[in-house]
Amino acid sequence: MAVMREFGLPRAHVNAHGGACAIGHPIDASGARIVVTLRDVPRARGARRGAARRGVASLCIGGGDATALAIELT
């Protein structure tokens, strides 16, 4: 993964909970699944590992285009 190498991102922090193929949900549910996971994971990790309150969800939308959403729990 070139981006992981370029920015020094730990493998454990990138796609930590798998994607559409890995989890086996319908492609139409990708956005909802990613955002709900992103919403819940920082809370669970915060209780165990410190102050995980922010995350970014990104999604390929075909034709070389993509979208992303950054969230912060307050």
BAFI-3210 file (N, C-alpha, C; in Angstrom, 3 decimals, decimal comma, padded with zeros to 6 digits):
// residues 74
n [1|2|3|4|5|6|7|8|9|10|11|12|13|14|15|16|17|18|19|20|21|22|23|24|25|26|27|28|29|30|31|32|33|34|35|36|37|38|39|40|41|42|43|44|45|46|47|48|49|50|51|52|53|54|55|56|57|58|59|60|61|62|63|64|65|66|67|68|69|70|71|72|73|74]
n.u [000,819|000,884|000,170|000,098|002,786|003,961|002,904|003,500|001,634|000,312|-000,355|-002,387|-004,144|-005,318|-008,031|-009,048|-011,237|-012,012|-013,463|-016,118|-016,104|-014,762|-016,435|-018,893|-021,335|-024,098|-023,265|-024,599|-024,903|-022,513|-021,624|-023,240|-022,523|-019,783|-019,751|-021,287|-019,705|-017,401|-018,409|-018,915|-016,513|-014,439|-015,517|-015,511|-012,758|-011,778|-012,491|-010,786|-008,171|-007,418|-007,671|-009,321|-011,031|-011,562|-012,044|-011,798|-013,837|-013,790|-014,791|-014,930|-016,578|-016,852|-015,792|-013,365|-013,742|-014,273|-015,390|-015,257|-015,505|-015,053|-015,193|-015,787|-016,089|-017,873]
n.v [-001,170|001,904|004,478|004,061|003,535|005,950|007,920|006,860|005,272|003,058|-000,394|-001,552|000,537|001,143|000,424|-001,228|-002,808|-004,263|-004,393|-004,028|-006,512|-008,170|-008,261|-008,953|-007,608|-006,092|-004,150|-001,708|-000,973|-000,093|002,587|003,211|001,101|001,573|004,147|003,720|001,792|003,343|005,267|003,752|002,395|004,227|004,793|002,280|001,672|003,853|003,342|001,283|001,868|004,574|007,945|007,748|009,482|010,439|009,909|008,775|008,039|006,509|006,008|004,332|005,407|004,616|004,867|006,178|008,024|009,235|009,472|011,064|011,184|012,878|012,340|013,424|012,496|013,904]
n.w [000,000|-001,135|-000,126|002,631|003,108|002,193|003,956|006,406|007,812|010,210|009,633|011,174|011,565|009,174|007,206|009,196|009,921|007,735|004,379|001,918|000,480|002,292|004,527|003,477|002,829|001,003|-001,900|-002,088|000,523|001,456|002,160|004,416|006,146|006,525|007,721|010,067|011,369|011,692|013,411|015,728|016,426|017,454|020,004|021,281|021,167|022,572|025,182|025,745|024,746|024,952|023,732|021,205|019,026|016,515|012,988|009,535|006,823|003,705|000,302|-002,725|-005,587|-008,143|-011,619|-011,287|-009,309|-005,941|-002,521|000,700|004,285|007,258|010,730|014,095|017,368|020,039]
ca.u [000,000|001,751|-000,198|000,543|004,236|004,269|002,531|003,896|000,439|000,397|-001,313|-003,509|-005,056|-005,858|-009,024|-008,937|-012,401|-012,353|-014,291|-017,346|-015,882|-014,347|-017,543|-019,961|-022,615|-024,400|-022,508|-025,397|-024,836|-021,130|-021,523|-023,849|-021,718|-018,516|-020,001|-021,722|-018,511|-016,546|-019,040|-018,855|-015,158|-013,719|-016,057|-015,005|-011,316|-011,539|-012,615|-009,677|-006,840|-007,123|-008,569|-009,671|-012,294|-011,688|-011,807|-012,147|-014,416|-013,697|-015,526|-014,849|-017,929|-016,784|-015,342|-012,206|-014,171|-014,394|-015,896|-014,727|-016,195|-014,312|-016,069|-015,171|-017,057|-017,723]
ca.v [000,000|003,063|005,587|003,699|003,720|007,370|008,707|006,174|004,828|001,674|-001,304|-001,783|001,681|001,314|-000,609|-002,135|-003,687|-004,845|-003,640|-004,662|-007,928|-008,905|-008,417|-009,627|-006,907|-005,629|-002,968|-000,508|-000,660|000,232|003,864|003,096|000,185|002,218|005,250|003,173|001,212|004,458|005,892|002,883|001,947|005,102|004,633|001,016|001,805|004,866|002,699|000,351|002,291|005,999|008,965|007,611|010,196|010,906|008,923|009,131|006,969|006,820|005,040|004,438|005,470|004,198|005,811|006,930|009,037|008,748|010,441|010,816|011,865|012,872|012,558|013,557|012,304|014,914]
ca.w [000,000|-001,327|000,761|003,976|003,130|002,008|005,126|007,627|008,532|010,673|008,993|012,092|011,544|007,827|006,884|010,346|010,055|006,439|003,439|001,434|000,147|003,484|005,465|002,758|002,774|-000,349|-002,299|-001,804|001,948|001,824|002,864|005,743|006,955|006,866|008,655|011,359|011,992|012,091|014,576|016,901|016,769|018,395|021,362|021,827|021,361|023,595|026,488|025,946|024,323|025,006|023,193|019,787|018,841|015,138|011,939|008,163|006,010|002,277|-000,490|-004,180|-006,150|-009,541|-012,637|-010,821|-008,347|-004,564|-001,552|002,042|005,377|008,519|011,880|015,411|018,442|021,086]
c.u [000,875|001,440|000,240|002,043|004,594|004,010|002,884|002,718|000,582|-000,699|-002,557|-004,534|-005,735|-006,769|-009,059|-010,075|-012,880|-013,233|-015,483|-017,162|-015,561|-015,519|-018,747|-021,308|-022,859|-023,687|-023,282|-025,300|-023,446|-021,021|-022,068|-023,008|-020,426|-018,734|-020,427|-020,545|-017,602|-017,106|-018,822|-017,439|-014,428|-014,224|-015,497|-013,510|-010,995|-011,590|-011,402|-008,307|-006,569|-008,121|-008,810|-011,026|-012,536|-011,437|-012,235|-012,689|-014,289|-014,307|-015,327|-016,277|-017,923|-016,291|-014,165|-012,541|-014,299|-014,976|-015,323|-015,497|-015,323|-015,304|-015,226|-016,272|-016,809|-018,328]
c.v [001,251|004,201|005,302|003,942|005,208|008,193|008,041|005,711|003,376|000,818|-001,518|-000,646|001,873|000,136|-001,682|-003,134|-004,233|-003,945|-004,462|-006,146|-008,744|-009,189|-009,071|-008,932|-006,421|-004,319|-001,677|-000,083|-000,216|001,509|003,795|002,222|000,856|003,318|004,735|002,534|002,316|005,161|005,064|002,536|002,909|004,990|003,380|001,103|002,794|004,279|001,831|000,963|003,784|006,826|008,854|008,264|010,610|009,779|009,456|007,892|007,394|005,683|005,333|004,466|005,219|005,292|006,658|008,016|008,412|009,858|010,087|011,659|011,748|013,124|012,700|013,417|013,341|014,410]
c.w [000,000|-000,359|002,192|004,117|003,104|003,269|006,450|008,470|008,961|010,033|009,866|012,064|010,199|007,495|007,969|010,457|008,723|005,594|002,996|001,163|001,393|004,415|004,803|002,815|001,350|-000,660|-001,997|-000,349|002,390|002,640|004,273|006,655|007,417|007,907|010,028|012,093|012,509|013,325|015,842|017,352|017,699|019,823|022,019|022,101|022,459|024,989|026,789|025,726|024,381|024,221|021,689|019,569|017,401|014,155|010,588|007,475|004,556|001,484|-001,965|-004,713|-007,654|-010,474|-012,213|-009,813|-006,960|-003,699|-000,181|003,054|006,619|009,649|013,144|016,449|019,523|022,376]
res [m|a|v|m|r|e|f|g|l|p|r|a|h|v|n|a|h|g|g|a|c|a|i|g|h|p|i|d|a|s|g|a|r|i|v|v|t|l|r|d|v|p|r|a|r|g|a|r|r|g|a|a|r|r|g|v|a|s|l|c|i|g|g|g|d|a|t|a|l|a|i|e|l|t]
***
